[in-house]
Amino acid sequence: MDFNLSEDDLMIKEEAANLAAKRIYPNAHKWDEAGQLPQDLLDEMGELGYFGMMLPEEYGGLELTTVTYNCAMEEIAAACAGLNITVSVHNSLCCEAINKFGSEELKKKYLPDMATGKWIGSYCLTEPNVGTDAAAIKTAAVKKGDNYIINGTKAFVTSAGFPGVLIVFAITDPEAGKKGISCFVIEKDAPGVSIGVAEKKMGIKTSDTREVSFIDVEIPATNMIGEPGTGFKTAVILLNNGRIGVSFQALGIARAAMEESIKYSKERQQFGQPICNFQAIQFKLADMAARIDAGMLLALRAASLKDAGQNVAGESAMSKLVCSQAANWVVNEAVQIHGGYGYMKEYAVERYYRDARVTEIYEGTSEAQKMVISRLILKD
Ligand SMILES: Cc1cc2nc3c(=O)[nH]c(=O)nc-3n(C[C@H](O)[C@H](O)[C@H](O)COP(=O)(O)OP(=O)(O)OC[C@H]3O[C@@H](n4cnc5c(N)ncnc54)[C@H](O)[C@@H]3O)c2cc1C
């Protein structure tokens, strides 16, 4: 497998790094404190194509590969992890849902506005009482003539507060278990859709997270994505994709924390010399570099195989497991290298420490990734 990035990959990555350095990183602390992203940044990123990165050009997308897209997203994560997940859920879960599994009618109706960022997508699988055991969702979709009536509640919905569409998983056949789940696209301002208040979170504070309820929401049957009963399979395939995105998000946070640590360890003097002269600090930095590189190889493998059209359930689970664990290890050591200053908000590692935590939780916990991996290796 060739892990050399192409000229196109490097160019797009460099453009993202420039945007991150000039526009995002200098403001990330302020936006974190405010707990939201400025609309003009999202508009600017929309114009640059960030909201349709893997969509076909005919719908206004940039048609990037998974590898190229994620190389750019790693740069965004290094500057602001909350912005990364806002763009990542939209691209890797929501645009992909409609583009890969939706009808031509749904693609024409929704993708052009999603590609510009005018409409932002949210992925609605988790419910207040259903997380890891996603096949146990309770949200119901009942057929009535040419329409479906949706009732239920979804929890922790990323970007629910922005105008746009919801990709919703609901039961259409209660007797059929996971084969009774279907996937729908629902407009956020449809009658009966109720968007809750923004959750107050530990980290990724610039991302928007809310509960979404559906009370007798009537939608055309043509808003179903794919065939009846294929929703669970769709959810899993999309999450394989999303997990590659979270891997690169974790790697971006980890790299940024390592870079801050290298810089600080060269500046901070103790015992009459920079702390990077001490082997205990050098070994922490060496471990950081090795863990990040190991994660990057797994993430690139998963992204490349996805681009080659392979099923990447195992590869994306391994990648997310390793990258998110590496990120949490790295940010912890980064705070340690910064000593007391690392615990203060004026140092970026404090934010990275809080932001990294969720990478082991969303789009499947680390335990859920181990369930996927162990199931695959025990199969034969
Ligand atoms: C900031 C944020 C944003 C999110 N955004 C979205 C979103 O946009 N859309 C969406 O649908 N969801 C979203 N989620 C939900 C997220 O995917 C879930 O939180 C996650 O899947 C875990 O589900 P849970 O919280 O219900 O935990 P549970 O499933 O209740 O798990 C609790 C603990 O038990 C462990 N556990 C559960 N089952 C097993 C088992 N069989 N074996 C071993 N351990 C087990 C878990 O690993 C975990 O440690 C978001 C969550 C957060 C925090």
The ligand as a MOL file (V3000), in Angstrom:
LIG
                    3D

  0  0  0     0  0            999 V3000
M  V30 BEGIN CTAB
M  V30 COUNTS 53 58 0 0 0
M  V30 BEGIN ATOM
M  V30 1 C -20.4620 15.3940 21.8700 0
M  V30 2 C -21.2250 14.2260 21.3350 0
M  V30 3 C -21.7460 14.2850 20.0530 0
M  V30 4 C -22.4780 13.2180 19.5390 0
M  V30 5 N -23.0360 13.3230 18.2910 0
M  V30 6 C -23.8840 12.3510 17.8600 0
M  V30 7 C -24.6040 12.5090 16.6230 0
M  V30 8 O -24.4310 13.5060 15.8960 0
M  V30 9 N -25.4820 11.5340 16.2730 0
M  V30 10 C -25.6910 10.4250 17.0240 0
M  V30 11 O -26.5080 9.5830 16.6430 0
M  V30 12 N -25.0290 10.2480 18.2040 0
M  V30 13 C -24.1440 11.1850 18.6300 0
M  V30 14 N -23.4800 11.0280 19.8260 0
M  V30 15 C -23.7730 9.8520 20.6390 0
M  V30 16 C -22.6090 8.8680 20.7230 0
M  V30 17 O -22.4070 8.2110 19.5130 0
M  V30 18 C -22.9340 7.9260 21.9010 0
M  V30 19 O -22.7760 8.6930 23.0840 0
M  V30 20 C -22.0630 6.6880 21.9160 0
M  V30 21 O -22.3560 5.8450 20.8430 0
M  V30 22 C -22.2370 5.9040 23.2400 0
M  V30 23 O -23.5770 5.7010 23.5350 0
M  V30 24 P -24.1190 6.0860 25.0010 0
M  V30 25 O -23.6580 7.4570 25.3100 0
M  V30 26 O -25.5800 5.8340 25.0240 0
M  V30 27 O -23.3740 5.0970 25.9590 0
M  V30 28 P -23.8110 3.5240 26.3590 0
M  V30 29 O -24.1090 2.8030 25.1230 0
M  V30 30 O -24.8970 3.6710 27.3790 0
M  V30 31 O -22.4990 3.0340 27.0010 0
M  V30 32 C -22.0690 3.3780 28.3110 0
M  V30 33 C -20.7620 2.6250 28.5770 0
M  V30 34 O -20.9940 1.1970 28.5000 0
M  V30 35 C -20.1260 0.6330 27.5300 0
M  V30 36 N -20.8310 -0.4670 26.8660 0
M  V30 37 C -22.0640 -0.4660 26.3020 0
M  V30 38 N -22.3460 -1.6620 25.8070 0
M  V30 39 C -21.2730 -2.4450 26.0200 0
M  V30 40 C -20.9430 -3.8040 25.7240 0
M  V30 41 N -21.7960 -4.6150 25.0600 0
M  V30 42 N -19.7330 -4.2730 26.1120 0
M  V30 43 C -18.8600 -3.4740 26.7690 0
M  V30 44 N -19.1180 -2.1820 27.0730 0
M  V30 45 C -20.2950 -1.6840 26.7050 0
M  V30 46 C -19.8160 1.7740 26.5600 0
M  V30 47 O -18.6090 1.5230 25.8380 0
M  V30 48 C -19.6930 2.9350 27.5320 0
M  V30 49 O -18.4090 2.9200 28.1300 0
M  V30 50 C -22.6890 12.0670 20.3320 0
M  V30 51 C -22.1400 12.0020 21.6160 0
M  V30 52 C -21.4130 13.0610 22.1160 0
M  V30 53 C -20.8650 12.9640 23.5050 0
M  V30 END ATOM
M  V30 BEGIN BOND
M  V30 1 1 1 2
M  V30 2 1 2 3
M  V30 3 2 2 52
M  V30 4 2 3 4
M  V30 5 1 4 5
M  V30 6 1 4 50
M  V30 7 2 5 6
M  V30 8 1 6 7
M  V30 9 1 6 13
M  V30 10 2 7 8
M  V30 11 1 7 9
M  V30 12 1 9 10
M  V30 13 2 10 11
M  V30 14 1 10 12
M  V30 15 2 12 13
M  V30 16 1 13 14
M  V30 17 1 14 15
M  V30 18 1 14 50
M  V30 19 1 15 16
M  V30 20 1 16 17
M  V30 21 1 16 18
M  V30 22 1 18 19
M  V30 23 1 18 20
M  V30 24 1 20 21
M  V30 25 1 20 22
M  V30 26 1 22 23
M  V30 27 1 23 24
M  V30 28 2 24 25
M  V30 29 1 24 26
M  V30 30 1 24 27
M  V30 31 1 27 28
M  V30 32 2 28 29
M  V30 33 1 28 30
M  V30 34 1 28 31
M  V30 35 1 31 32
M  V30 36 1 32 33
M  V30 37 1 33 34
M  V30 38 1 33 48
M  V30 39 1 34 35
M  V30 40 1 35 36
M  V30 41 1 35 46
M  V30 42 1 36 37
M  V30 43 1 36 45
M  V30 44 2 37 38
M  V30 45 1 38 39
M  V30 46 1 39 40
M  V30 47 2 39 45
M  V30 48 1 40 41
M  V30 49 2 40 42
M  V30 50 1 42 43
M  V30 51 2 43 44
M  V30 52 1 44 45
M  V30 53 1 46 47
M  V30 54 1 46 48
M  V30 55 1 48 49
M  V30 56 2 50 51
M  V30 57 1 51 52
M  V30 58 1 52 53
M  V30 END BOND
M  V30 END CTAB
M  END
